[in-house]
Amino acid sequence: PPPRPIPQQHTTDGGEAVTSRAARIGRRIRERVVRLPPAVLVALAGVAVAVAAVSAVLLYQTYDYVQHDNEFCMSCHLMQDPFDRFAQSEHRGLGCKACHQPTMVVRTQMALTQILENPDAIHTHAEVPNRVCADCHITGNPEKWRQIEASAGHRVHMESNDPALRGLQCVQCHSSGIHEFAATDRTCAQSGCHETTEVRLGRMGQLTIHCASCHDFNAPVAGTVSPDTLALALRPQQEQCMSCHAMRSLMVDFPEHDVHGGACGACHDPHAQTTPAQAVESCATGGCHSQVDTVTAFHRGLAPGVLTQCTSCHTAHEFTAPTDCLQCHQDIHQRAPVAASVQLGRPQADAIRFDHAQHRNVDCMACHDTGRTHGAVAIASFAECRQCHHTPPVSATCTNCHERSELGRSYRLPQAFRVAGRALGTRQLPFDHGPHATESCNSCHTPGLTQTAANVTCTSCHEQHHRPEANCLACHETPPSQAHTAAAHLTCAGSGCHSPAPFQGVPRTREVCLSCHTDLVDHMPNRTCTDCHALPRPRADAAPSGGSLWAHAVKEMRR
């Protein structure tokens, strides 16, 4: 039959015409498909499903290739060297996109750059933020990766209050060699971190030493440790120092029990010190012993400057104080004696000197105490000194402590006087040790802690001391001018003072005369006064009645 004419559509809208035509075409296709046999319809449906399945597989493979297959990244000729490094790292089993997760915009830019510019070097791309690292190494498997979060090195760098470390990224340390992810010798000194840090201590500066050889980056640190003290965990310990065979050969005598707990880095700083001996300077300046009085009382009261010379008393690495005081105070027995008042706080004791040389055989701790301060004098009074000095065997020889010059001084001794049965009170008589040098000290100083001679009287020894050759002034002071008159020339009894006379026949010697005429000591030396001066006859009784003693004396001298 002839084709039906298509009705003319009168419209001014071209878009509506096109839509109407497409609709008619669609209806015709459906009509024809419906009229197809069922077997044909089934076959067409199978083909459509197969095409869809193949397309889905191809699309997935394309996605997987782009997203997970490292060969996609390797298709860039610039990635061969980085991939070779990556293949040797601990991350070699991962895909590139496990860490590199750029957005679609960034991926498009990367593709266009490679197609249009064909660069000859790799530029910064697909940066890896800390979040990506934490997804595996912290939150991904807390039990397996607990050391990452709790290690000293990571906490020092990631939790530090230092503004320079704010925003620090993991890849700044772990990608110094592209895709190696290993802390190499260039790691710590890269990115402007520790570029000027050098090892200067001894021959260590001549070696290439990895930072982690001394600093235990992975040392576990408790979560309660504050960020301010985290750096202490990175100090080199005995374990790190002794891992070097050269150090083991030098420190064969290292003590088994180190009082500092093997914290070598607390004293030795290889980056600042050039010799091991400089470690002593850190004792007082390193924040450990800045207040040594808090260590022990033995460190209190030391002379200025001593505390900065620890090894003058302590042996390095052992740090046990010597038990023999003379190991430090070697010249103590050569030092000049000191005033006892300096130690006992008694100004009146200035004349008493303490000499260590005289106490050479005495244990230092007998007088000194370390319970309060270093070498504090434990003797609080002279009574305590006497407990040793005034008891045998020390008291047997007084001159061990008392110098001969000290014994040459004169002392004032109170002596009671009685004349003719009358008590004349107490007089202060001079006493000189010189004339008594041959006497035993214990003759006057009674045994006991005080060794006092206060109860000793002169007459206890000098009972018969009026001898012709005796020098009166050797014991007696010069009497005052008004003590005797000219009547004394009649002798003691004749003057009326000593009655009855204590002795008979007073010798008319020069010594007797000079006991009163002290101003004539140098007058006609070696002569006897009676050679020129006439004296009255001695009288043993009182003056005659009716006349004065003076008149009687004058009369006697005129005979």
WOWOGI-V305332 format. One record per residue. N is the residue number from 0. RES is the residue in one letter. SS is DSSP state (a for helix, b for strand, c for the rest). D_LAST is the distance of its C-alpha to the last C-alpha in Angstrom with 2 decimals. Layout:
n = {N,N}
res = {RES,RES}
ss = {SS,SS}
d_last = {D_LAST,D_LAST}
This chain:
n = {0,1,2,3,4,5,6,7,8,9,10,11,12,13,14,15,16,17,18,19,20,21,22,23,24,25,26,27,28,29,30,31,32,33,34,35,36,37,38,39,40,41,42,43,44,45,46,47,48,49,50,51,52,53,54,55,56,57,58,59,60,61,62,63,64,65,66,67,68,69,70,71,72,73,74,75,76,77,78,79,80,81,82,83,84,85,86,87,88,89,90,91,92,93,94,95,96,97,98,99,100,101,102,103,104,105,106,107,108,109,110,111,112,113,114,115,116,117,118,119,120,121,122,123,124,125,126,127,128,129,130,131,132,133,134,135,136,137,138,139,140,141,142,143,144,145,146,147,148,149,150,151,152,153,154,155,156,157,158,159,160,161,162,163,164,165,166,167,168,169,170,171,172,173,174,175,176,177,178,179,180,181,182,183,184,185,186,187,188,189,190,191,192,193,194,195,196,197,198,199,200,201,202,203,204,205,206,207,208,209,210,211,212,213,214,215,216,217,218,219,220,221,222,223,224,225,226,227,228,229,230,231,232,233,234,235,236,237,238,239,240,241,242,243,244,245,246,247,248,249,250,251,252,253,254,255,256,257,258,259,260,261,262,263,264,265,266,267,268,269,270,271,272,273,274,275,276,277,278,279,280,281,282,283,284,285,286,287,288,289,290,291,292,293,294,295,296,297,298,299,300,301,302,303,304,305,306,307,308,309,310,311,312,313,314,315,316,317,318,319,320,321,322,323,324,325,326,327,328,329,330,331,332,333,334,335,336,337,338,339,340,341,342,343,344,345,346,347,348,349,350,351,352,353,354,355,356,357,358,359,360,361,362,363,364,365,366,367,368,369,370,371,372,373,374,375,376,377,378,379,380,381,382,383,384,385,386,387,388,389,390,391,392,393,394,395,396,397,398,399,400,401,402,403,404,405,406,407,408,409,410,411,412,413,414,415,416,417,418,419,420,421,422,423,424,425,426,427,428,429,430,431,432,433,434,435,436,437,438,439,440,441,442,443,444,445,446,447,448,449,450,451,452,453,454,455,456,457,458,459,460,461,462,463,464,465,466,467,468,469,470,471,472,473,474,475,476,477,478,479,480,481,482,483,484,485,486,487,488,489,490,491,492,493,494,495,496,497,498,499,500,501,502,503,504,505,506,507,508,509,510,511,512,513,514,515,516,517,518,519,520,521,522,523,524,525,526,527,528,529,530,531,532,533,534,535,536,537,538,539,540,541,542,543,544,545,546,547,548,549,550,551,552,553,554,555,556,557,558}
res = {P,P,P,R,P,I,P,Q,Q,H,T,T,D,G,G,E,A,V,T,S,R,A,A,R,I,G,R,R,I,R,E,R,V,V,R,L,P,P,A,V,L,V,A,L,A,G,V,A,V,A,V,A,A,V,S,A,V,L,L,Y,Q,T,Y,D,Y,V,Q,H,D,N,E,F,C,M,S,C,H,L,M,Q,D,P,F,D,R,F,A,Q,S,E,H,R,G,L,G,C,K,A,C,H,Q,P,T,M,V,V,R,T,Q,M,A,L,T,Q,I,L,E,N,P,D,A,I,H,T,H,A,E,V,P,N,R,V,C,A,D,C,H,I,T,G,N,P,E,K,W,R,Q,I,E,A,S,A,G,H,R,V,H,M,E,S,N,D,P,A,L,R,G,L,Q,C,V,Q,C,H,S,S,G,I,H,E,F,A,A,T,D,R,T,C,A,Q,S,G,C,H,E,T,T,E,V,R,L,G,R,M,G,Q,L,T,I,H,C,A,S,C,H,D,F,N,A,P,V,A,G,T,V,S,P,D,T,L,A,L,A,L,R,P,Q,Q,E,Q,C,M,S,C,H,A,M,R,S,L,M,V,D,F,P,E,H,D,V,H,G,G,A,C,G,A,C,H,D,P,H,A,Q,T,T,P,A,Q,A,V,E,S,C,A,T,G,G,C,H,S,Q,V,D,T,V,T,A,F,H,R,G,L,A,P,G,V,L,T,Q,C,T,S,C,H,T,A,H,E,F,T,A,P,T,D,C,L,Q,C,H,Q,D,I,H,Q,R,A,P,V,A,A,S,V,Q,L,G,R,P,Q,A,D,A,I,R,F,D,H,A,Q,H,R,N,V,D,C,M,A,C,H,D,T,G,R,T,H,G,A,V,A,I,A,S,F,A,E,C,R,Q,C,H,H,T,P,P,V,S,A,T,C,T,N,C,H,E,R,S,E,L,G,R,S,Y,R,L,P,Q,A,F,R,V,A,G,R,A,L,G,T,R,Q,L,P,F,D,H,G,P,H,A,T,E,S,C,N,S,C,H,T,P,G,L,T,Q,T,A,A,N,V,T,C,T,S,C,H,E,Q,H,H,R,P,E,A,N,C,L,A,C,H,E,T,P,P,S,Q,A,H,T,A,A,A,H,L,T,C,A,G,S,G,C,H,S,P,A,P,F,Q,G,V,P,R,T,R,E,V,C,L,S,C,H,T,D,L,V,D,H,M,P,N,R,T,C,T,D,C,H,A,L,P,R,P,R,A,D,A,A,P,S,G,G,S,L,W,A,H,A,V,K,E,M,R,R}
ss = {c,c,c,c,c,c,c,c,c,c,c,c,c,a,a,a,a,a,a,a,a,a,a,a,a,a,a,a,a,a,a,a,a,a,c,c,c,a,a,a,a,a,a,a,a,a,a,a,a,a,a,a,a,a,a,a,a,a,a,a,a,a,a,a,a,a,a,c,c,a,a,a,a,a,c,c,a,a,a,a,a,a,a,a,a,a,c,c,c,c,c,c,c,c,c,a,a,a,a,c,c,c,c,a,a,a,a,a,a,a,a,a,a,a,a,a,a,c,c,c,c,c,c,c,c,c,c,c,c,a,a,a,a,a,a,a,a,c,c,c,c,c,c,c,c,a,a,a,a,a,b,a,a,a,a,a,a,a,c,c,c,c,a,a,a,c,c,c,c,c,a,a,a,a,c,c,c,c,c,c,c,c,c,c,c,c,c,c,c,c,c,c,c,c,c,c,c,c,c,c,c,a,a,a,a,a,c,c,c,c,a,a,a,a,c,c,c,c,c,b,c,c,c,c,c,c,a,a,a,a,a,a,a,a,c,c,c,a,a,a,a,c,c,c,a,a,a,a,a,a,c,c,c,c,c,c,c,c,c,c,c,c,c,a,a,a,c,c,c,c,c,c,c,c,c,a,a,a,a,a,a,a,a,a,a,c,c,c,c,c,c,a,a,a,c,c,a,a,a,c,c,c,c,c,c,a,a,a,c,a,a,a,c,c,c,c,c,c,c,c,c,c,c,c,a,a,a,c,c,c,c,a,a,a,c,c,c,b,b,a,a,a,a,a,c,c,a,a,a,c,c,c,b,b,c,a,a,a,a,c,c,c,c,a,a,a,c,b,b,c,c,c,c,c,c,b,b,c,c,c,c,a,a,a,a,a,a,a,a,c,c,c,c,a,a,a,c,a,a,a,c,c,c,a,a,a,a,c,c,b,b,b,b,b,b,b,b,b,b,c,c,b,b,b,b,b,b,b,b,b,b,b,c,a,a,a,c,c,c,c,a,a,a,c,c,c,c,c,c,c,c,c,c,c,c,c,c,a,a,a,c,c,c,c,c,c,c,c,c,c,c,a,a,a,c,c,c,c,c,c,c,c,c,c,c,a,a,a,a,a,a,a,a,a,c,c,c,c,c,c,c,c,c,c,c,c,c,c,c,a,a,a,a,a,c,c,c,a,a,a,c,c,c,c,c,c,c,c,a,a,a,c,c,c,c,c,c,c,c,c,c,c,c,c,c,c,c,c,a,a,a,a,a,a,a,a,a,a,c}
d_last = {216.17,215.11,211.40,210.61,209.68,206.11,205.99,204.65,201.34,200.78,197.04,194.77,191.74,191.65,188.85,190.90,193.78,191.70,190.34,193.82,195.03,192.17,192.89,196.52,195.59,193.30,196.03,198.45,196.01,195.39,199.11,199.76,196.94,198.18,201.58,200.13,200.69,197.82,197.22,196.59,194.16,192.18,191.99,190.78,188.10,186.88,186.69,184.68,182.21,181.84,181.20,178.60,176.89,176.83,175.50,172.74,171.76,171.74,169.67,167.14,166.91,166.35,163.63,162.00,162.19,160.62,158.06,157.09,158.33,155.84,158.79,159.53,156.14,156.70,159.88,157.60,156.94,153.36,152.38,152.73,149.12,147.54,149.81,148.86,145.22,146.15,148.01,144.72,142.78,142.33,144.74,147.66,149.63,149.71,152.13,151.12,151.96,149.64,146.82,148.68,150.38,151.52,153.72,157.38,156.54,153.99,156.43,159.11,156.76,155.78,159.46,160.47,157.53,158.62,162.30,161.98,158.86,158.71,154.92,153.38,150.08,149.11,147.59,145.69,148.07,148.18,144.43,143.11,140.94,138.29,140.66,143.01,140.22,138.97,142.49,142.20,138.55,137.18,139.79,142.57,140.96,137.49,136.94,137.78,136.04,133.02,130.68,131.98,130.94,127.65,126.54,123.32,124.96,127.74,125.52,122.98,125.76,128.02,125.47,122.80,121.46,121.36,123.82,124.75,126.29,128.24,131.95,131.43,134.68,135.05,137.11,134.31,132.55,135.41,137.94,136.01,138.72,141.92,143.17,140.76,138.57,135.68,132.04,131.86,129.00,130.44,130.54,126.98,126.79,130.12,130.90,127.58,125.53,123.18,124.26,120.76,119.29,118.39,116.69,113.58,111.54,111.14,114.36,116.15,116.95,119.09,121.36,124.22,123.16,125.30,123.44,124.61,123.09,119.65,120.49,122.35,124.87,126.60,123.49,124.30,122.29,122.26,123.92,120.78,118.87,118.47,119.72,116.17,115.12,118.36,117.15,114.60,117.52,118.49,115.13,115.58,114.73,113.90,117.58,118.69,115.91,116.43,120.18,119.45,119.30,116.81,114.41,114.81,113.81,110.67,109.61,110.06,106.69,107.41,106.00,108.55,106.94,105.95,103.64,105.59,108.89,110.27,110.47,110.09,111.19,108.37,105.96,108.16,110.32,112.59,113.77,110.34,108.05,108.36,106.00,105.42,101.67,102.33,103.23,99.54,99.65,102.12,99.77,98.08,100.86,103.96,103.47,102.44,98.65,97.88,95.54,94.01,91.89,95.16,95.59,92.49,88.90,88.00,89.20,86.92,83.58,84.38,83.11,85.47,88.18,88.03,91.00,93.23,92.50,93.95,94.53,90.84,90.60,94.24,96.70,99.99,102.76,100.46,97.85,95.73,92.03,89.86,87.97,85.13,82.83,81.76,85.32,84.55,80.75,80.43,77.28,75.37,72.88,72.18,71.47,68.01,66.28,66.88,64.72,65.39,65.59,68.79,70.48,68.80,68.60,64.90,62.95,59.64,60.71,60.81,57.95,59.95,62.43,65.57,66.74,70.23,69.37,66.98,69.87,72.42,73.41,73.70,77.16,77.57,79.19,76.10,74.56,77.60,80.69,84.10,85.49,84.50,83.98,83.78,80.58,78.95,75.44,75.88,72.14,71.37,67.71,64.69,65.25,68.44,66.60,64.19,67.11,67.46,64.04,62.02,64.32,64.87,65.57,64.37,61.11,60.12,59.10,57.39,57.24,61.03,60.61,56.97,56.07,52.83,52.05,52.53,50.00,47.40,47.14,44.30,45.15,43.53,43.29,42.67,40.06,39.26,35.57,34.20,30.56,29.61,33.31,33.96,36.54,35.32,38.75,39.85,38.24,40.08,38.35,39.61,41.54,42.59,45.26,44.04,41.28,43.76,46.68,46.88,47.23,50.66,51.59,52.88,49.43,48.73,52.21,54.23,57.91,60.37,61.94,58.81,56.40,53.68,49.99,49.25,48.50,46.04,42.33,39.54,38.24,41.66,40.73,36.98,36.11,33.24,32.08,28.25,28.06,25.37,27.89,29.27,29.43,28.85,30.88,33.77,34.61,32.54,33.11,30.46,29.11,29.68,26.96,26.81,26.56,22.77,19.97,16.32,15.99,17.74,14.59,14.01,17.31,20.77,20.58,17.28,18.67,21.56,24.27,25.12,25.44,26.14,24.35,27.08,25.27,22.37,19.79,19.90,19.84,17.42,20.56,21.91,24.57,22.33,20.59,24.05,25.34,23.80,23.44,27.08,27.52,25.45,27.67,29.00,25.77,25.10,27.24,26.78,23.09,20.15,17.77,14.61,15.93,14.89,12.83,9.33,9.79,8.31,9.61,13.27,14.77,18.44,19.09,19.07,16.49,16.63,19.57,19.57,16.91,17.18,15.77,14.72,12.80,11.08,10.32,9.00,6.74,5.54,5.53,3.77,0.00}
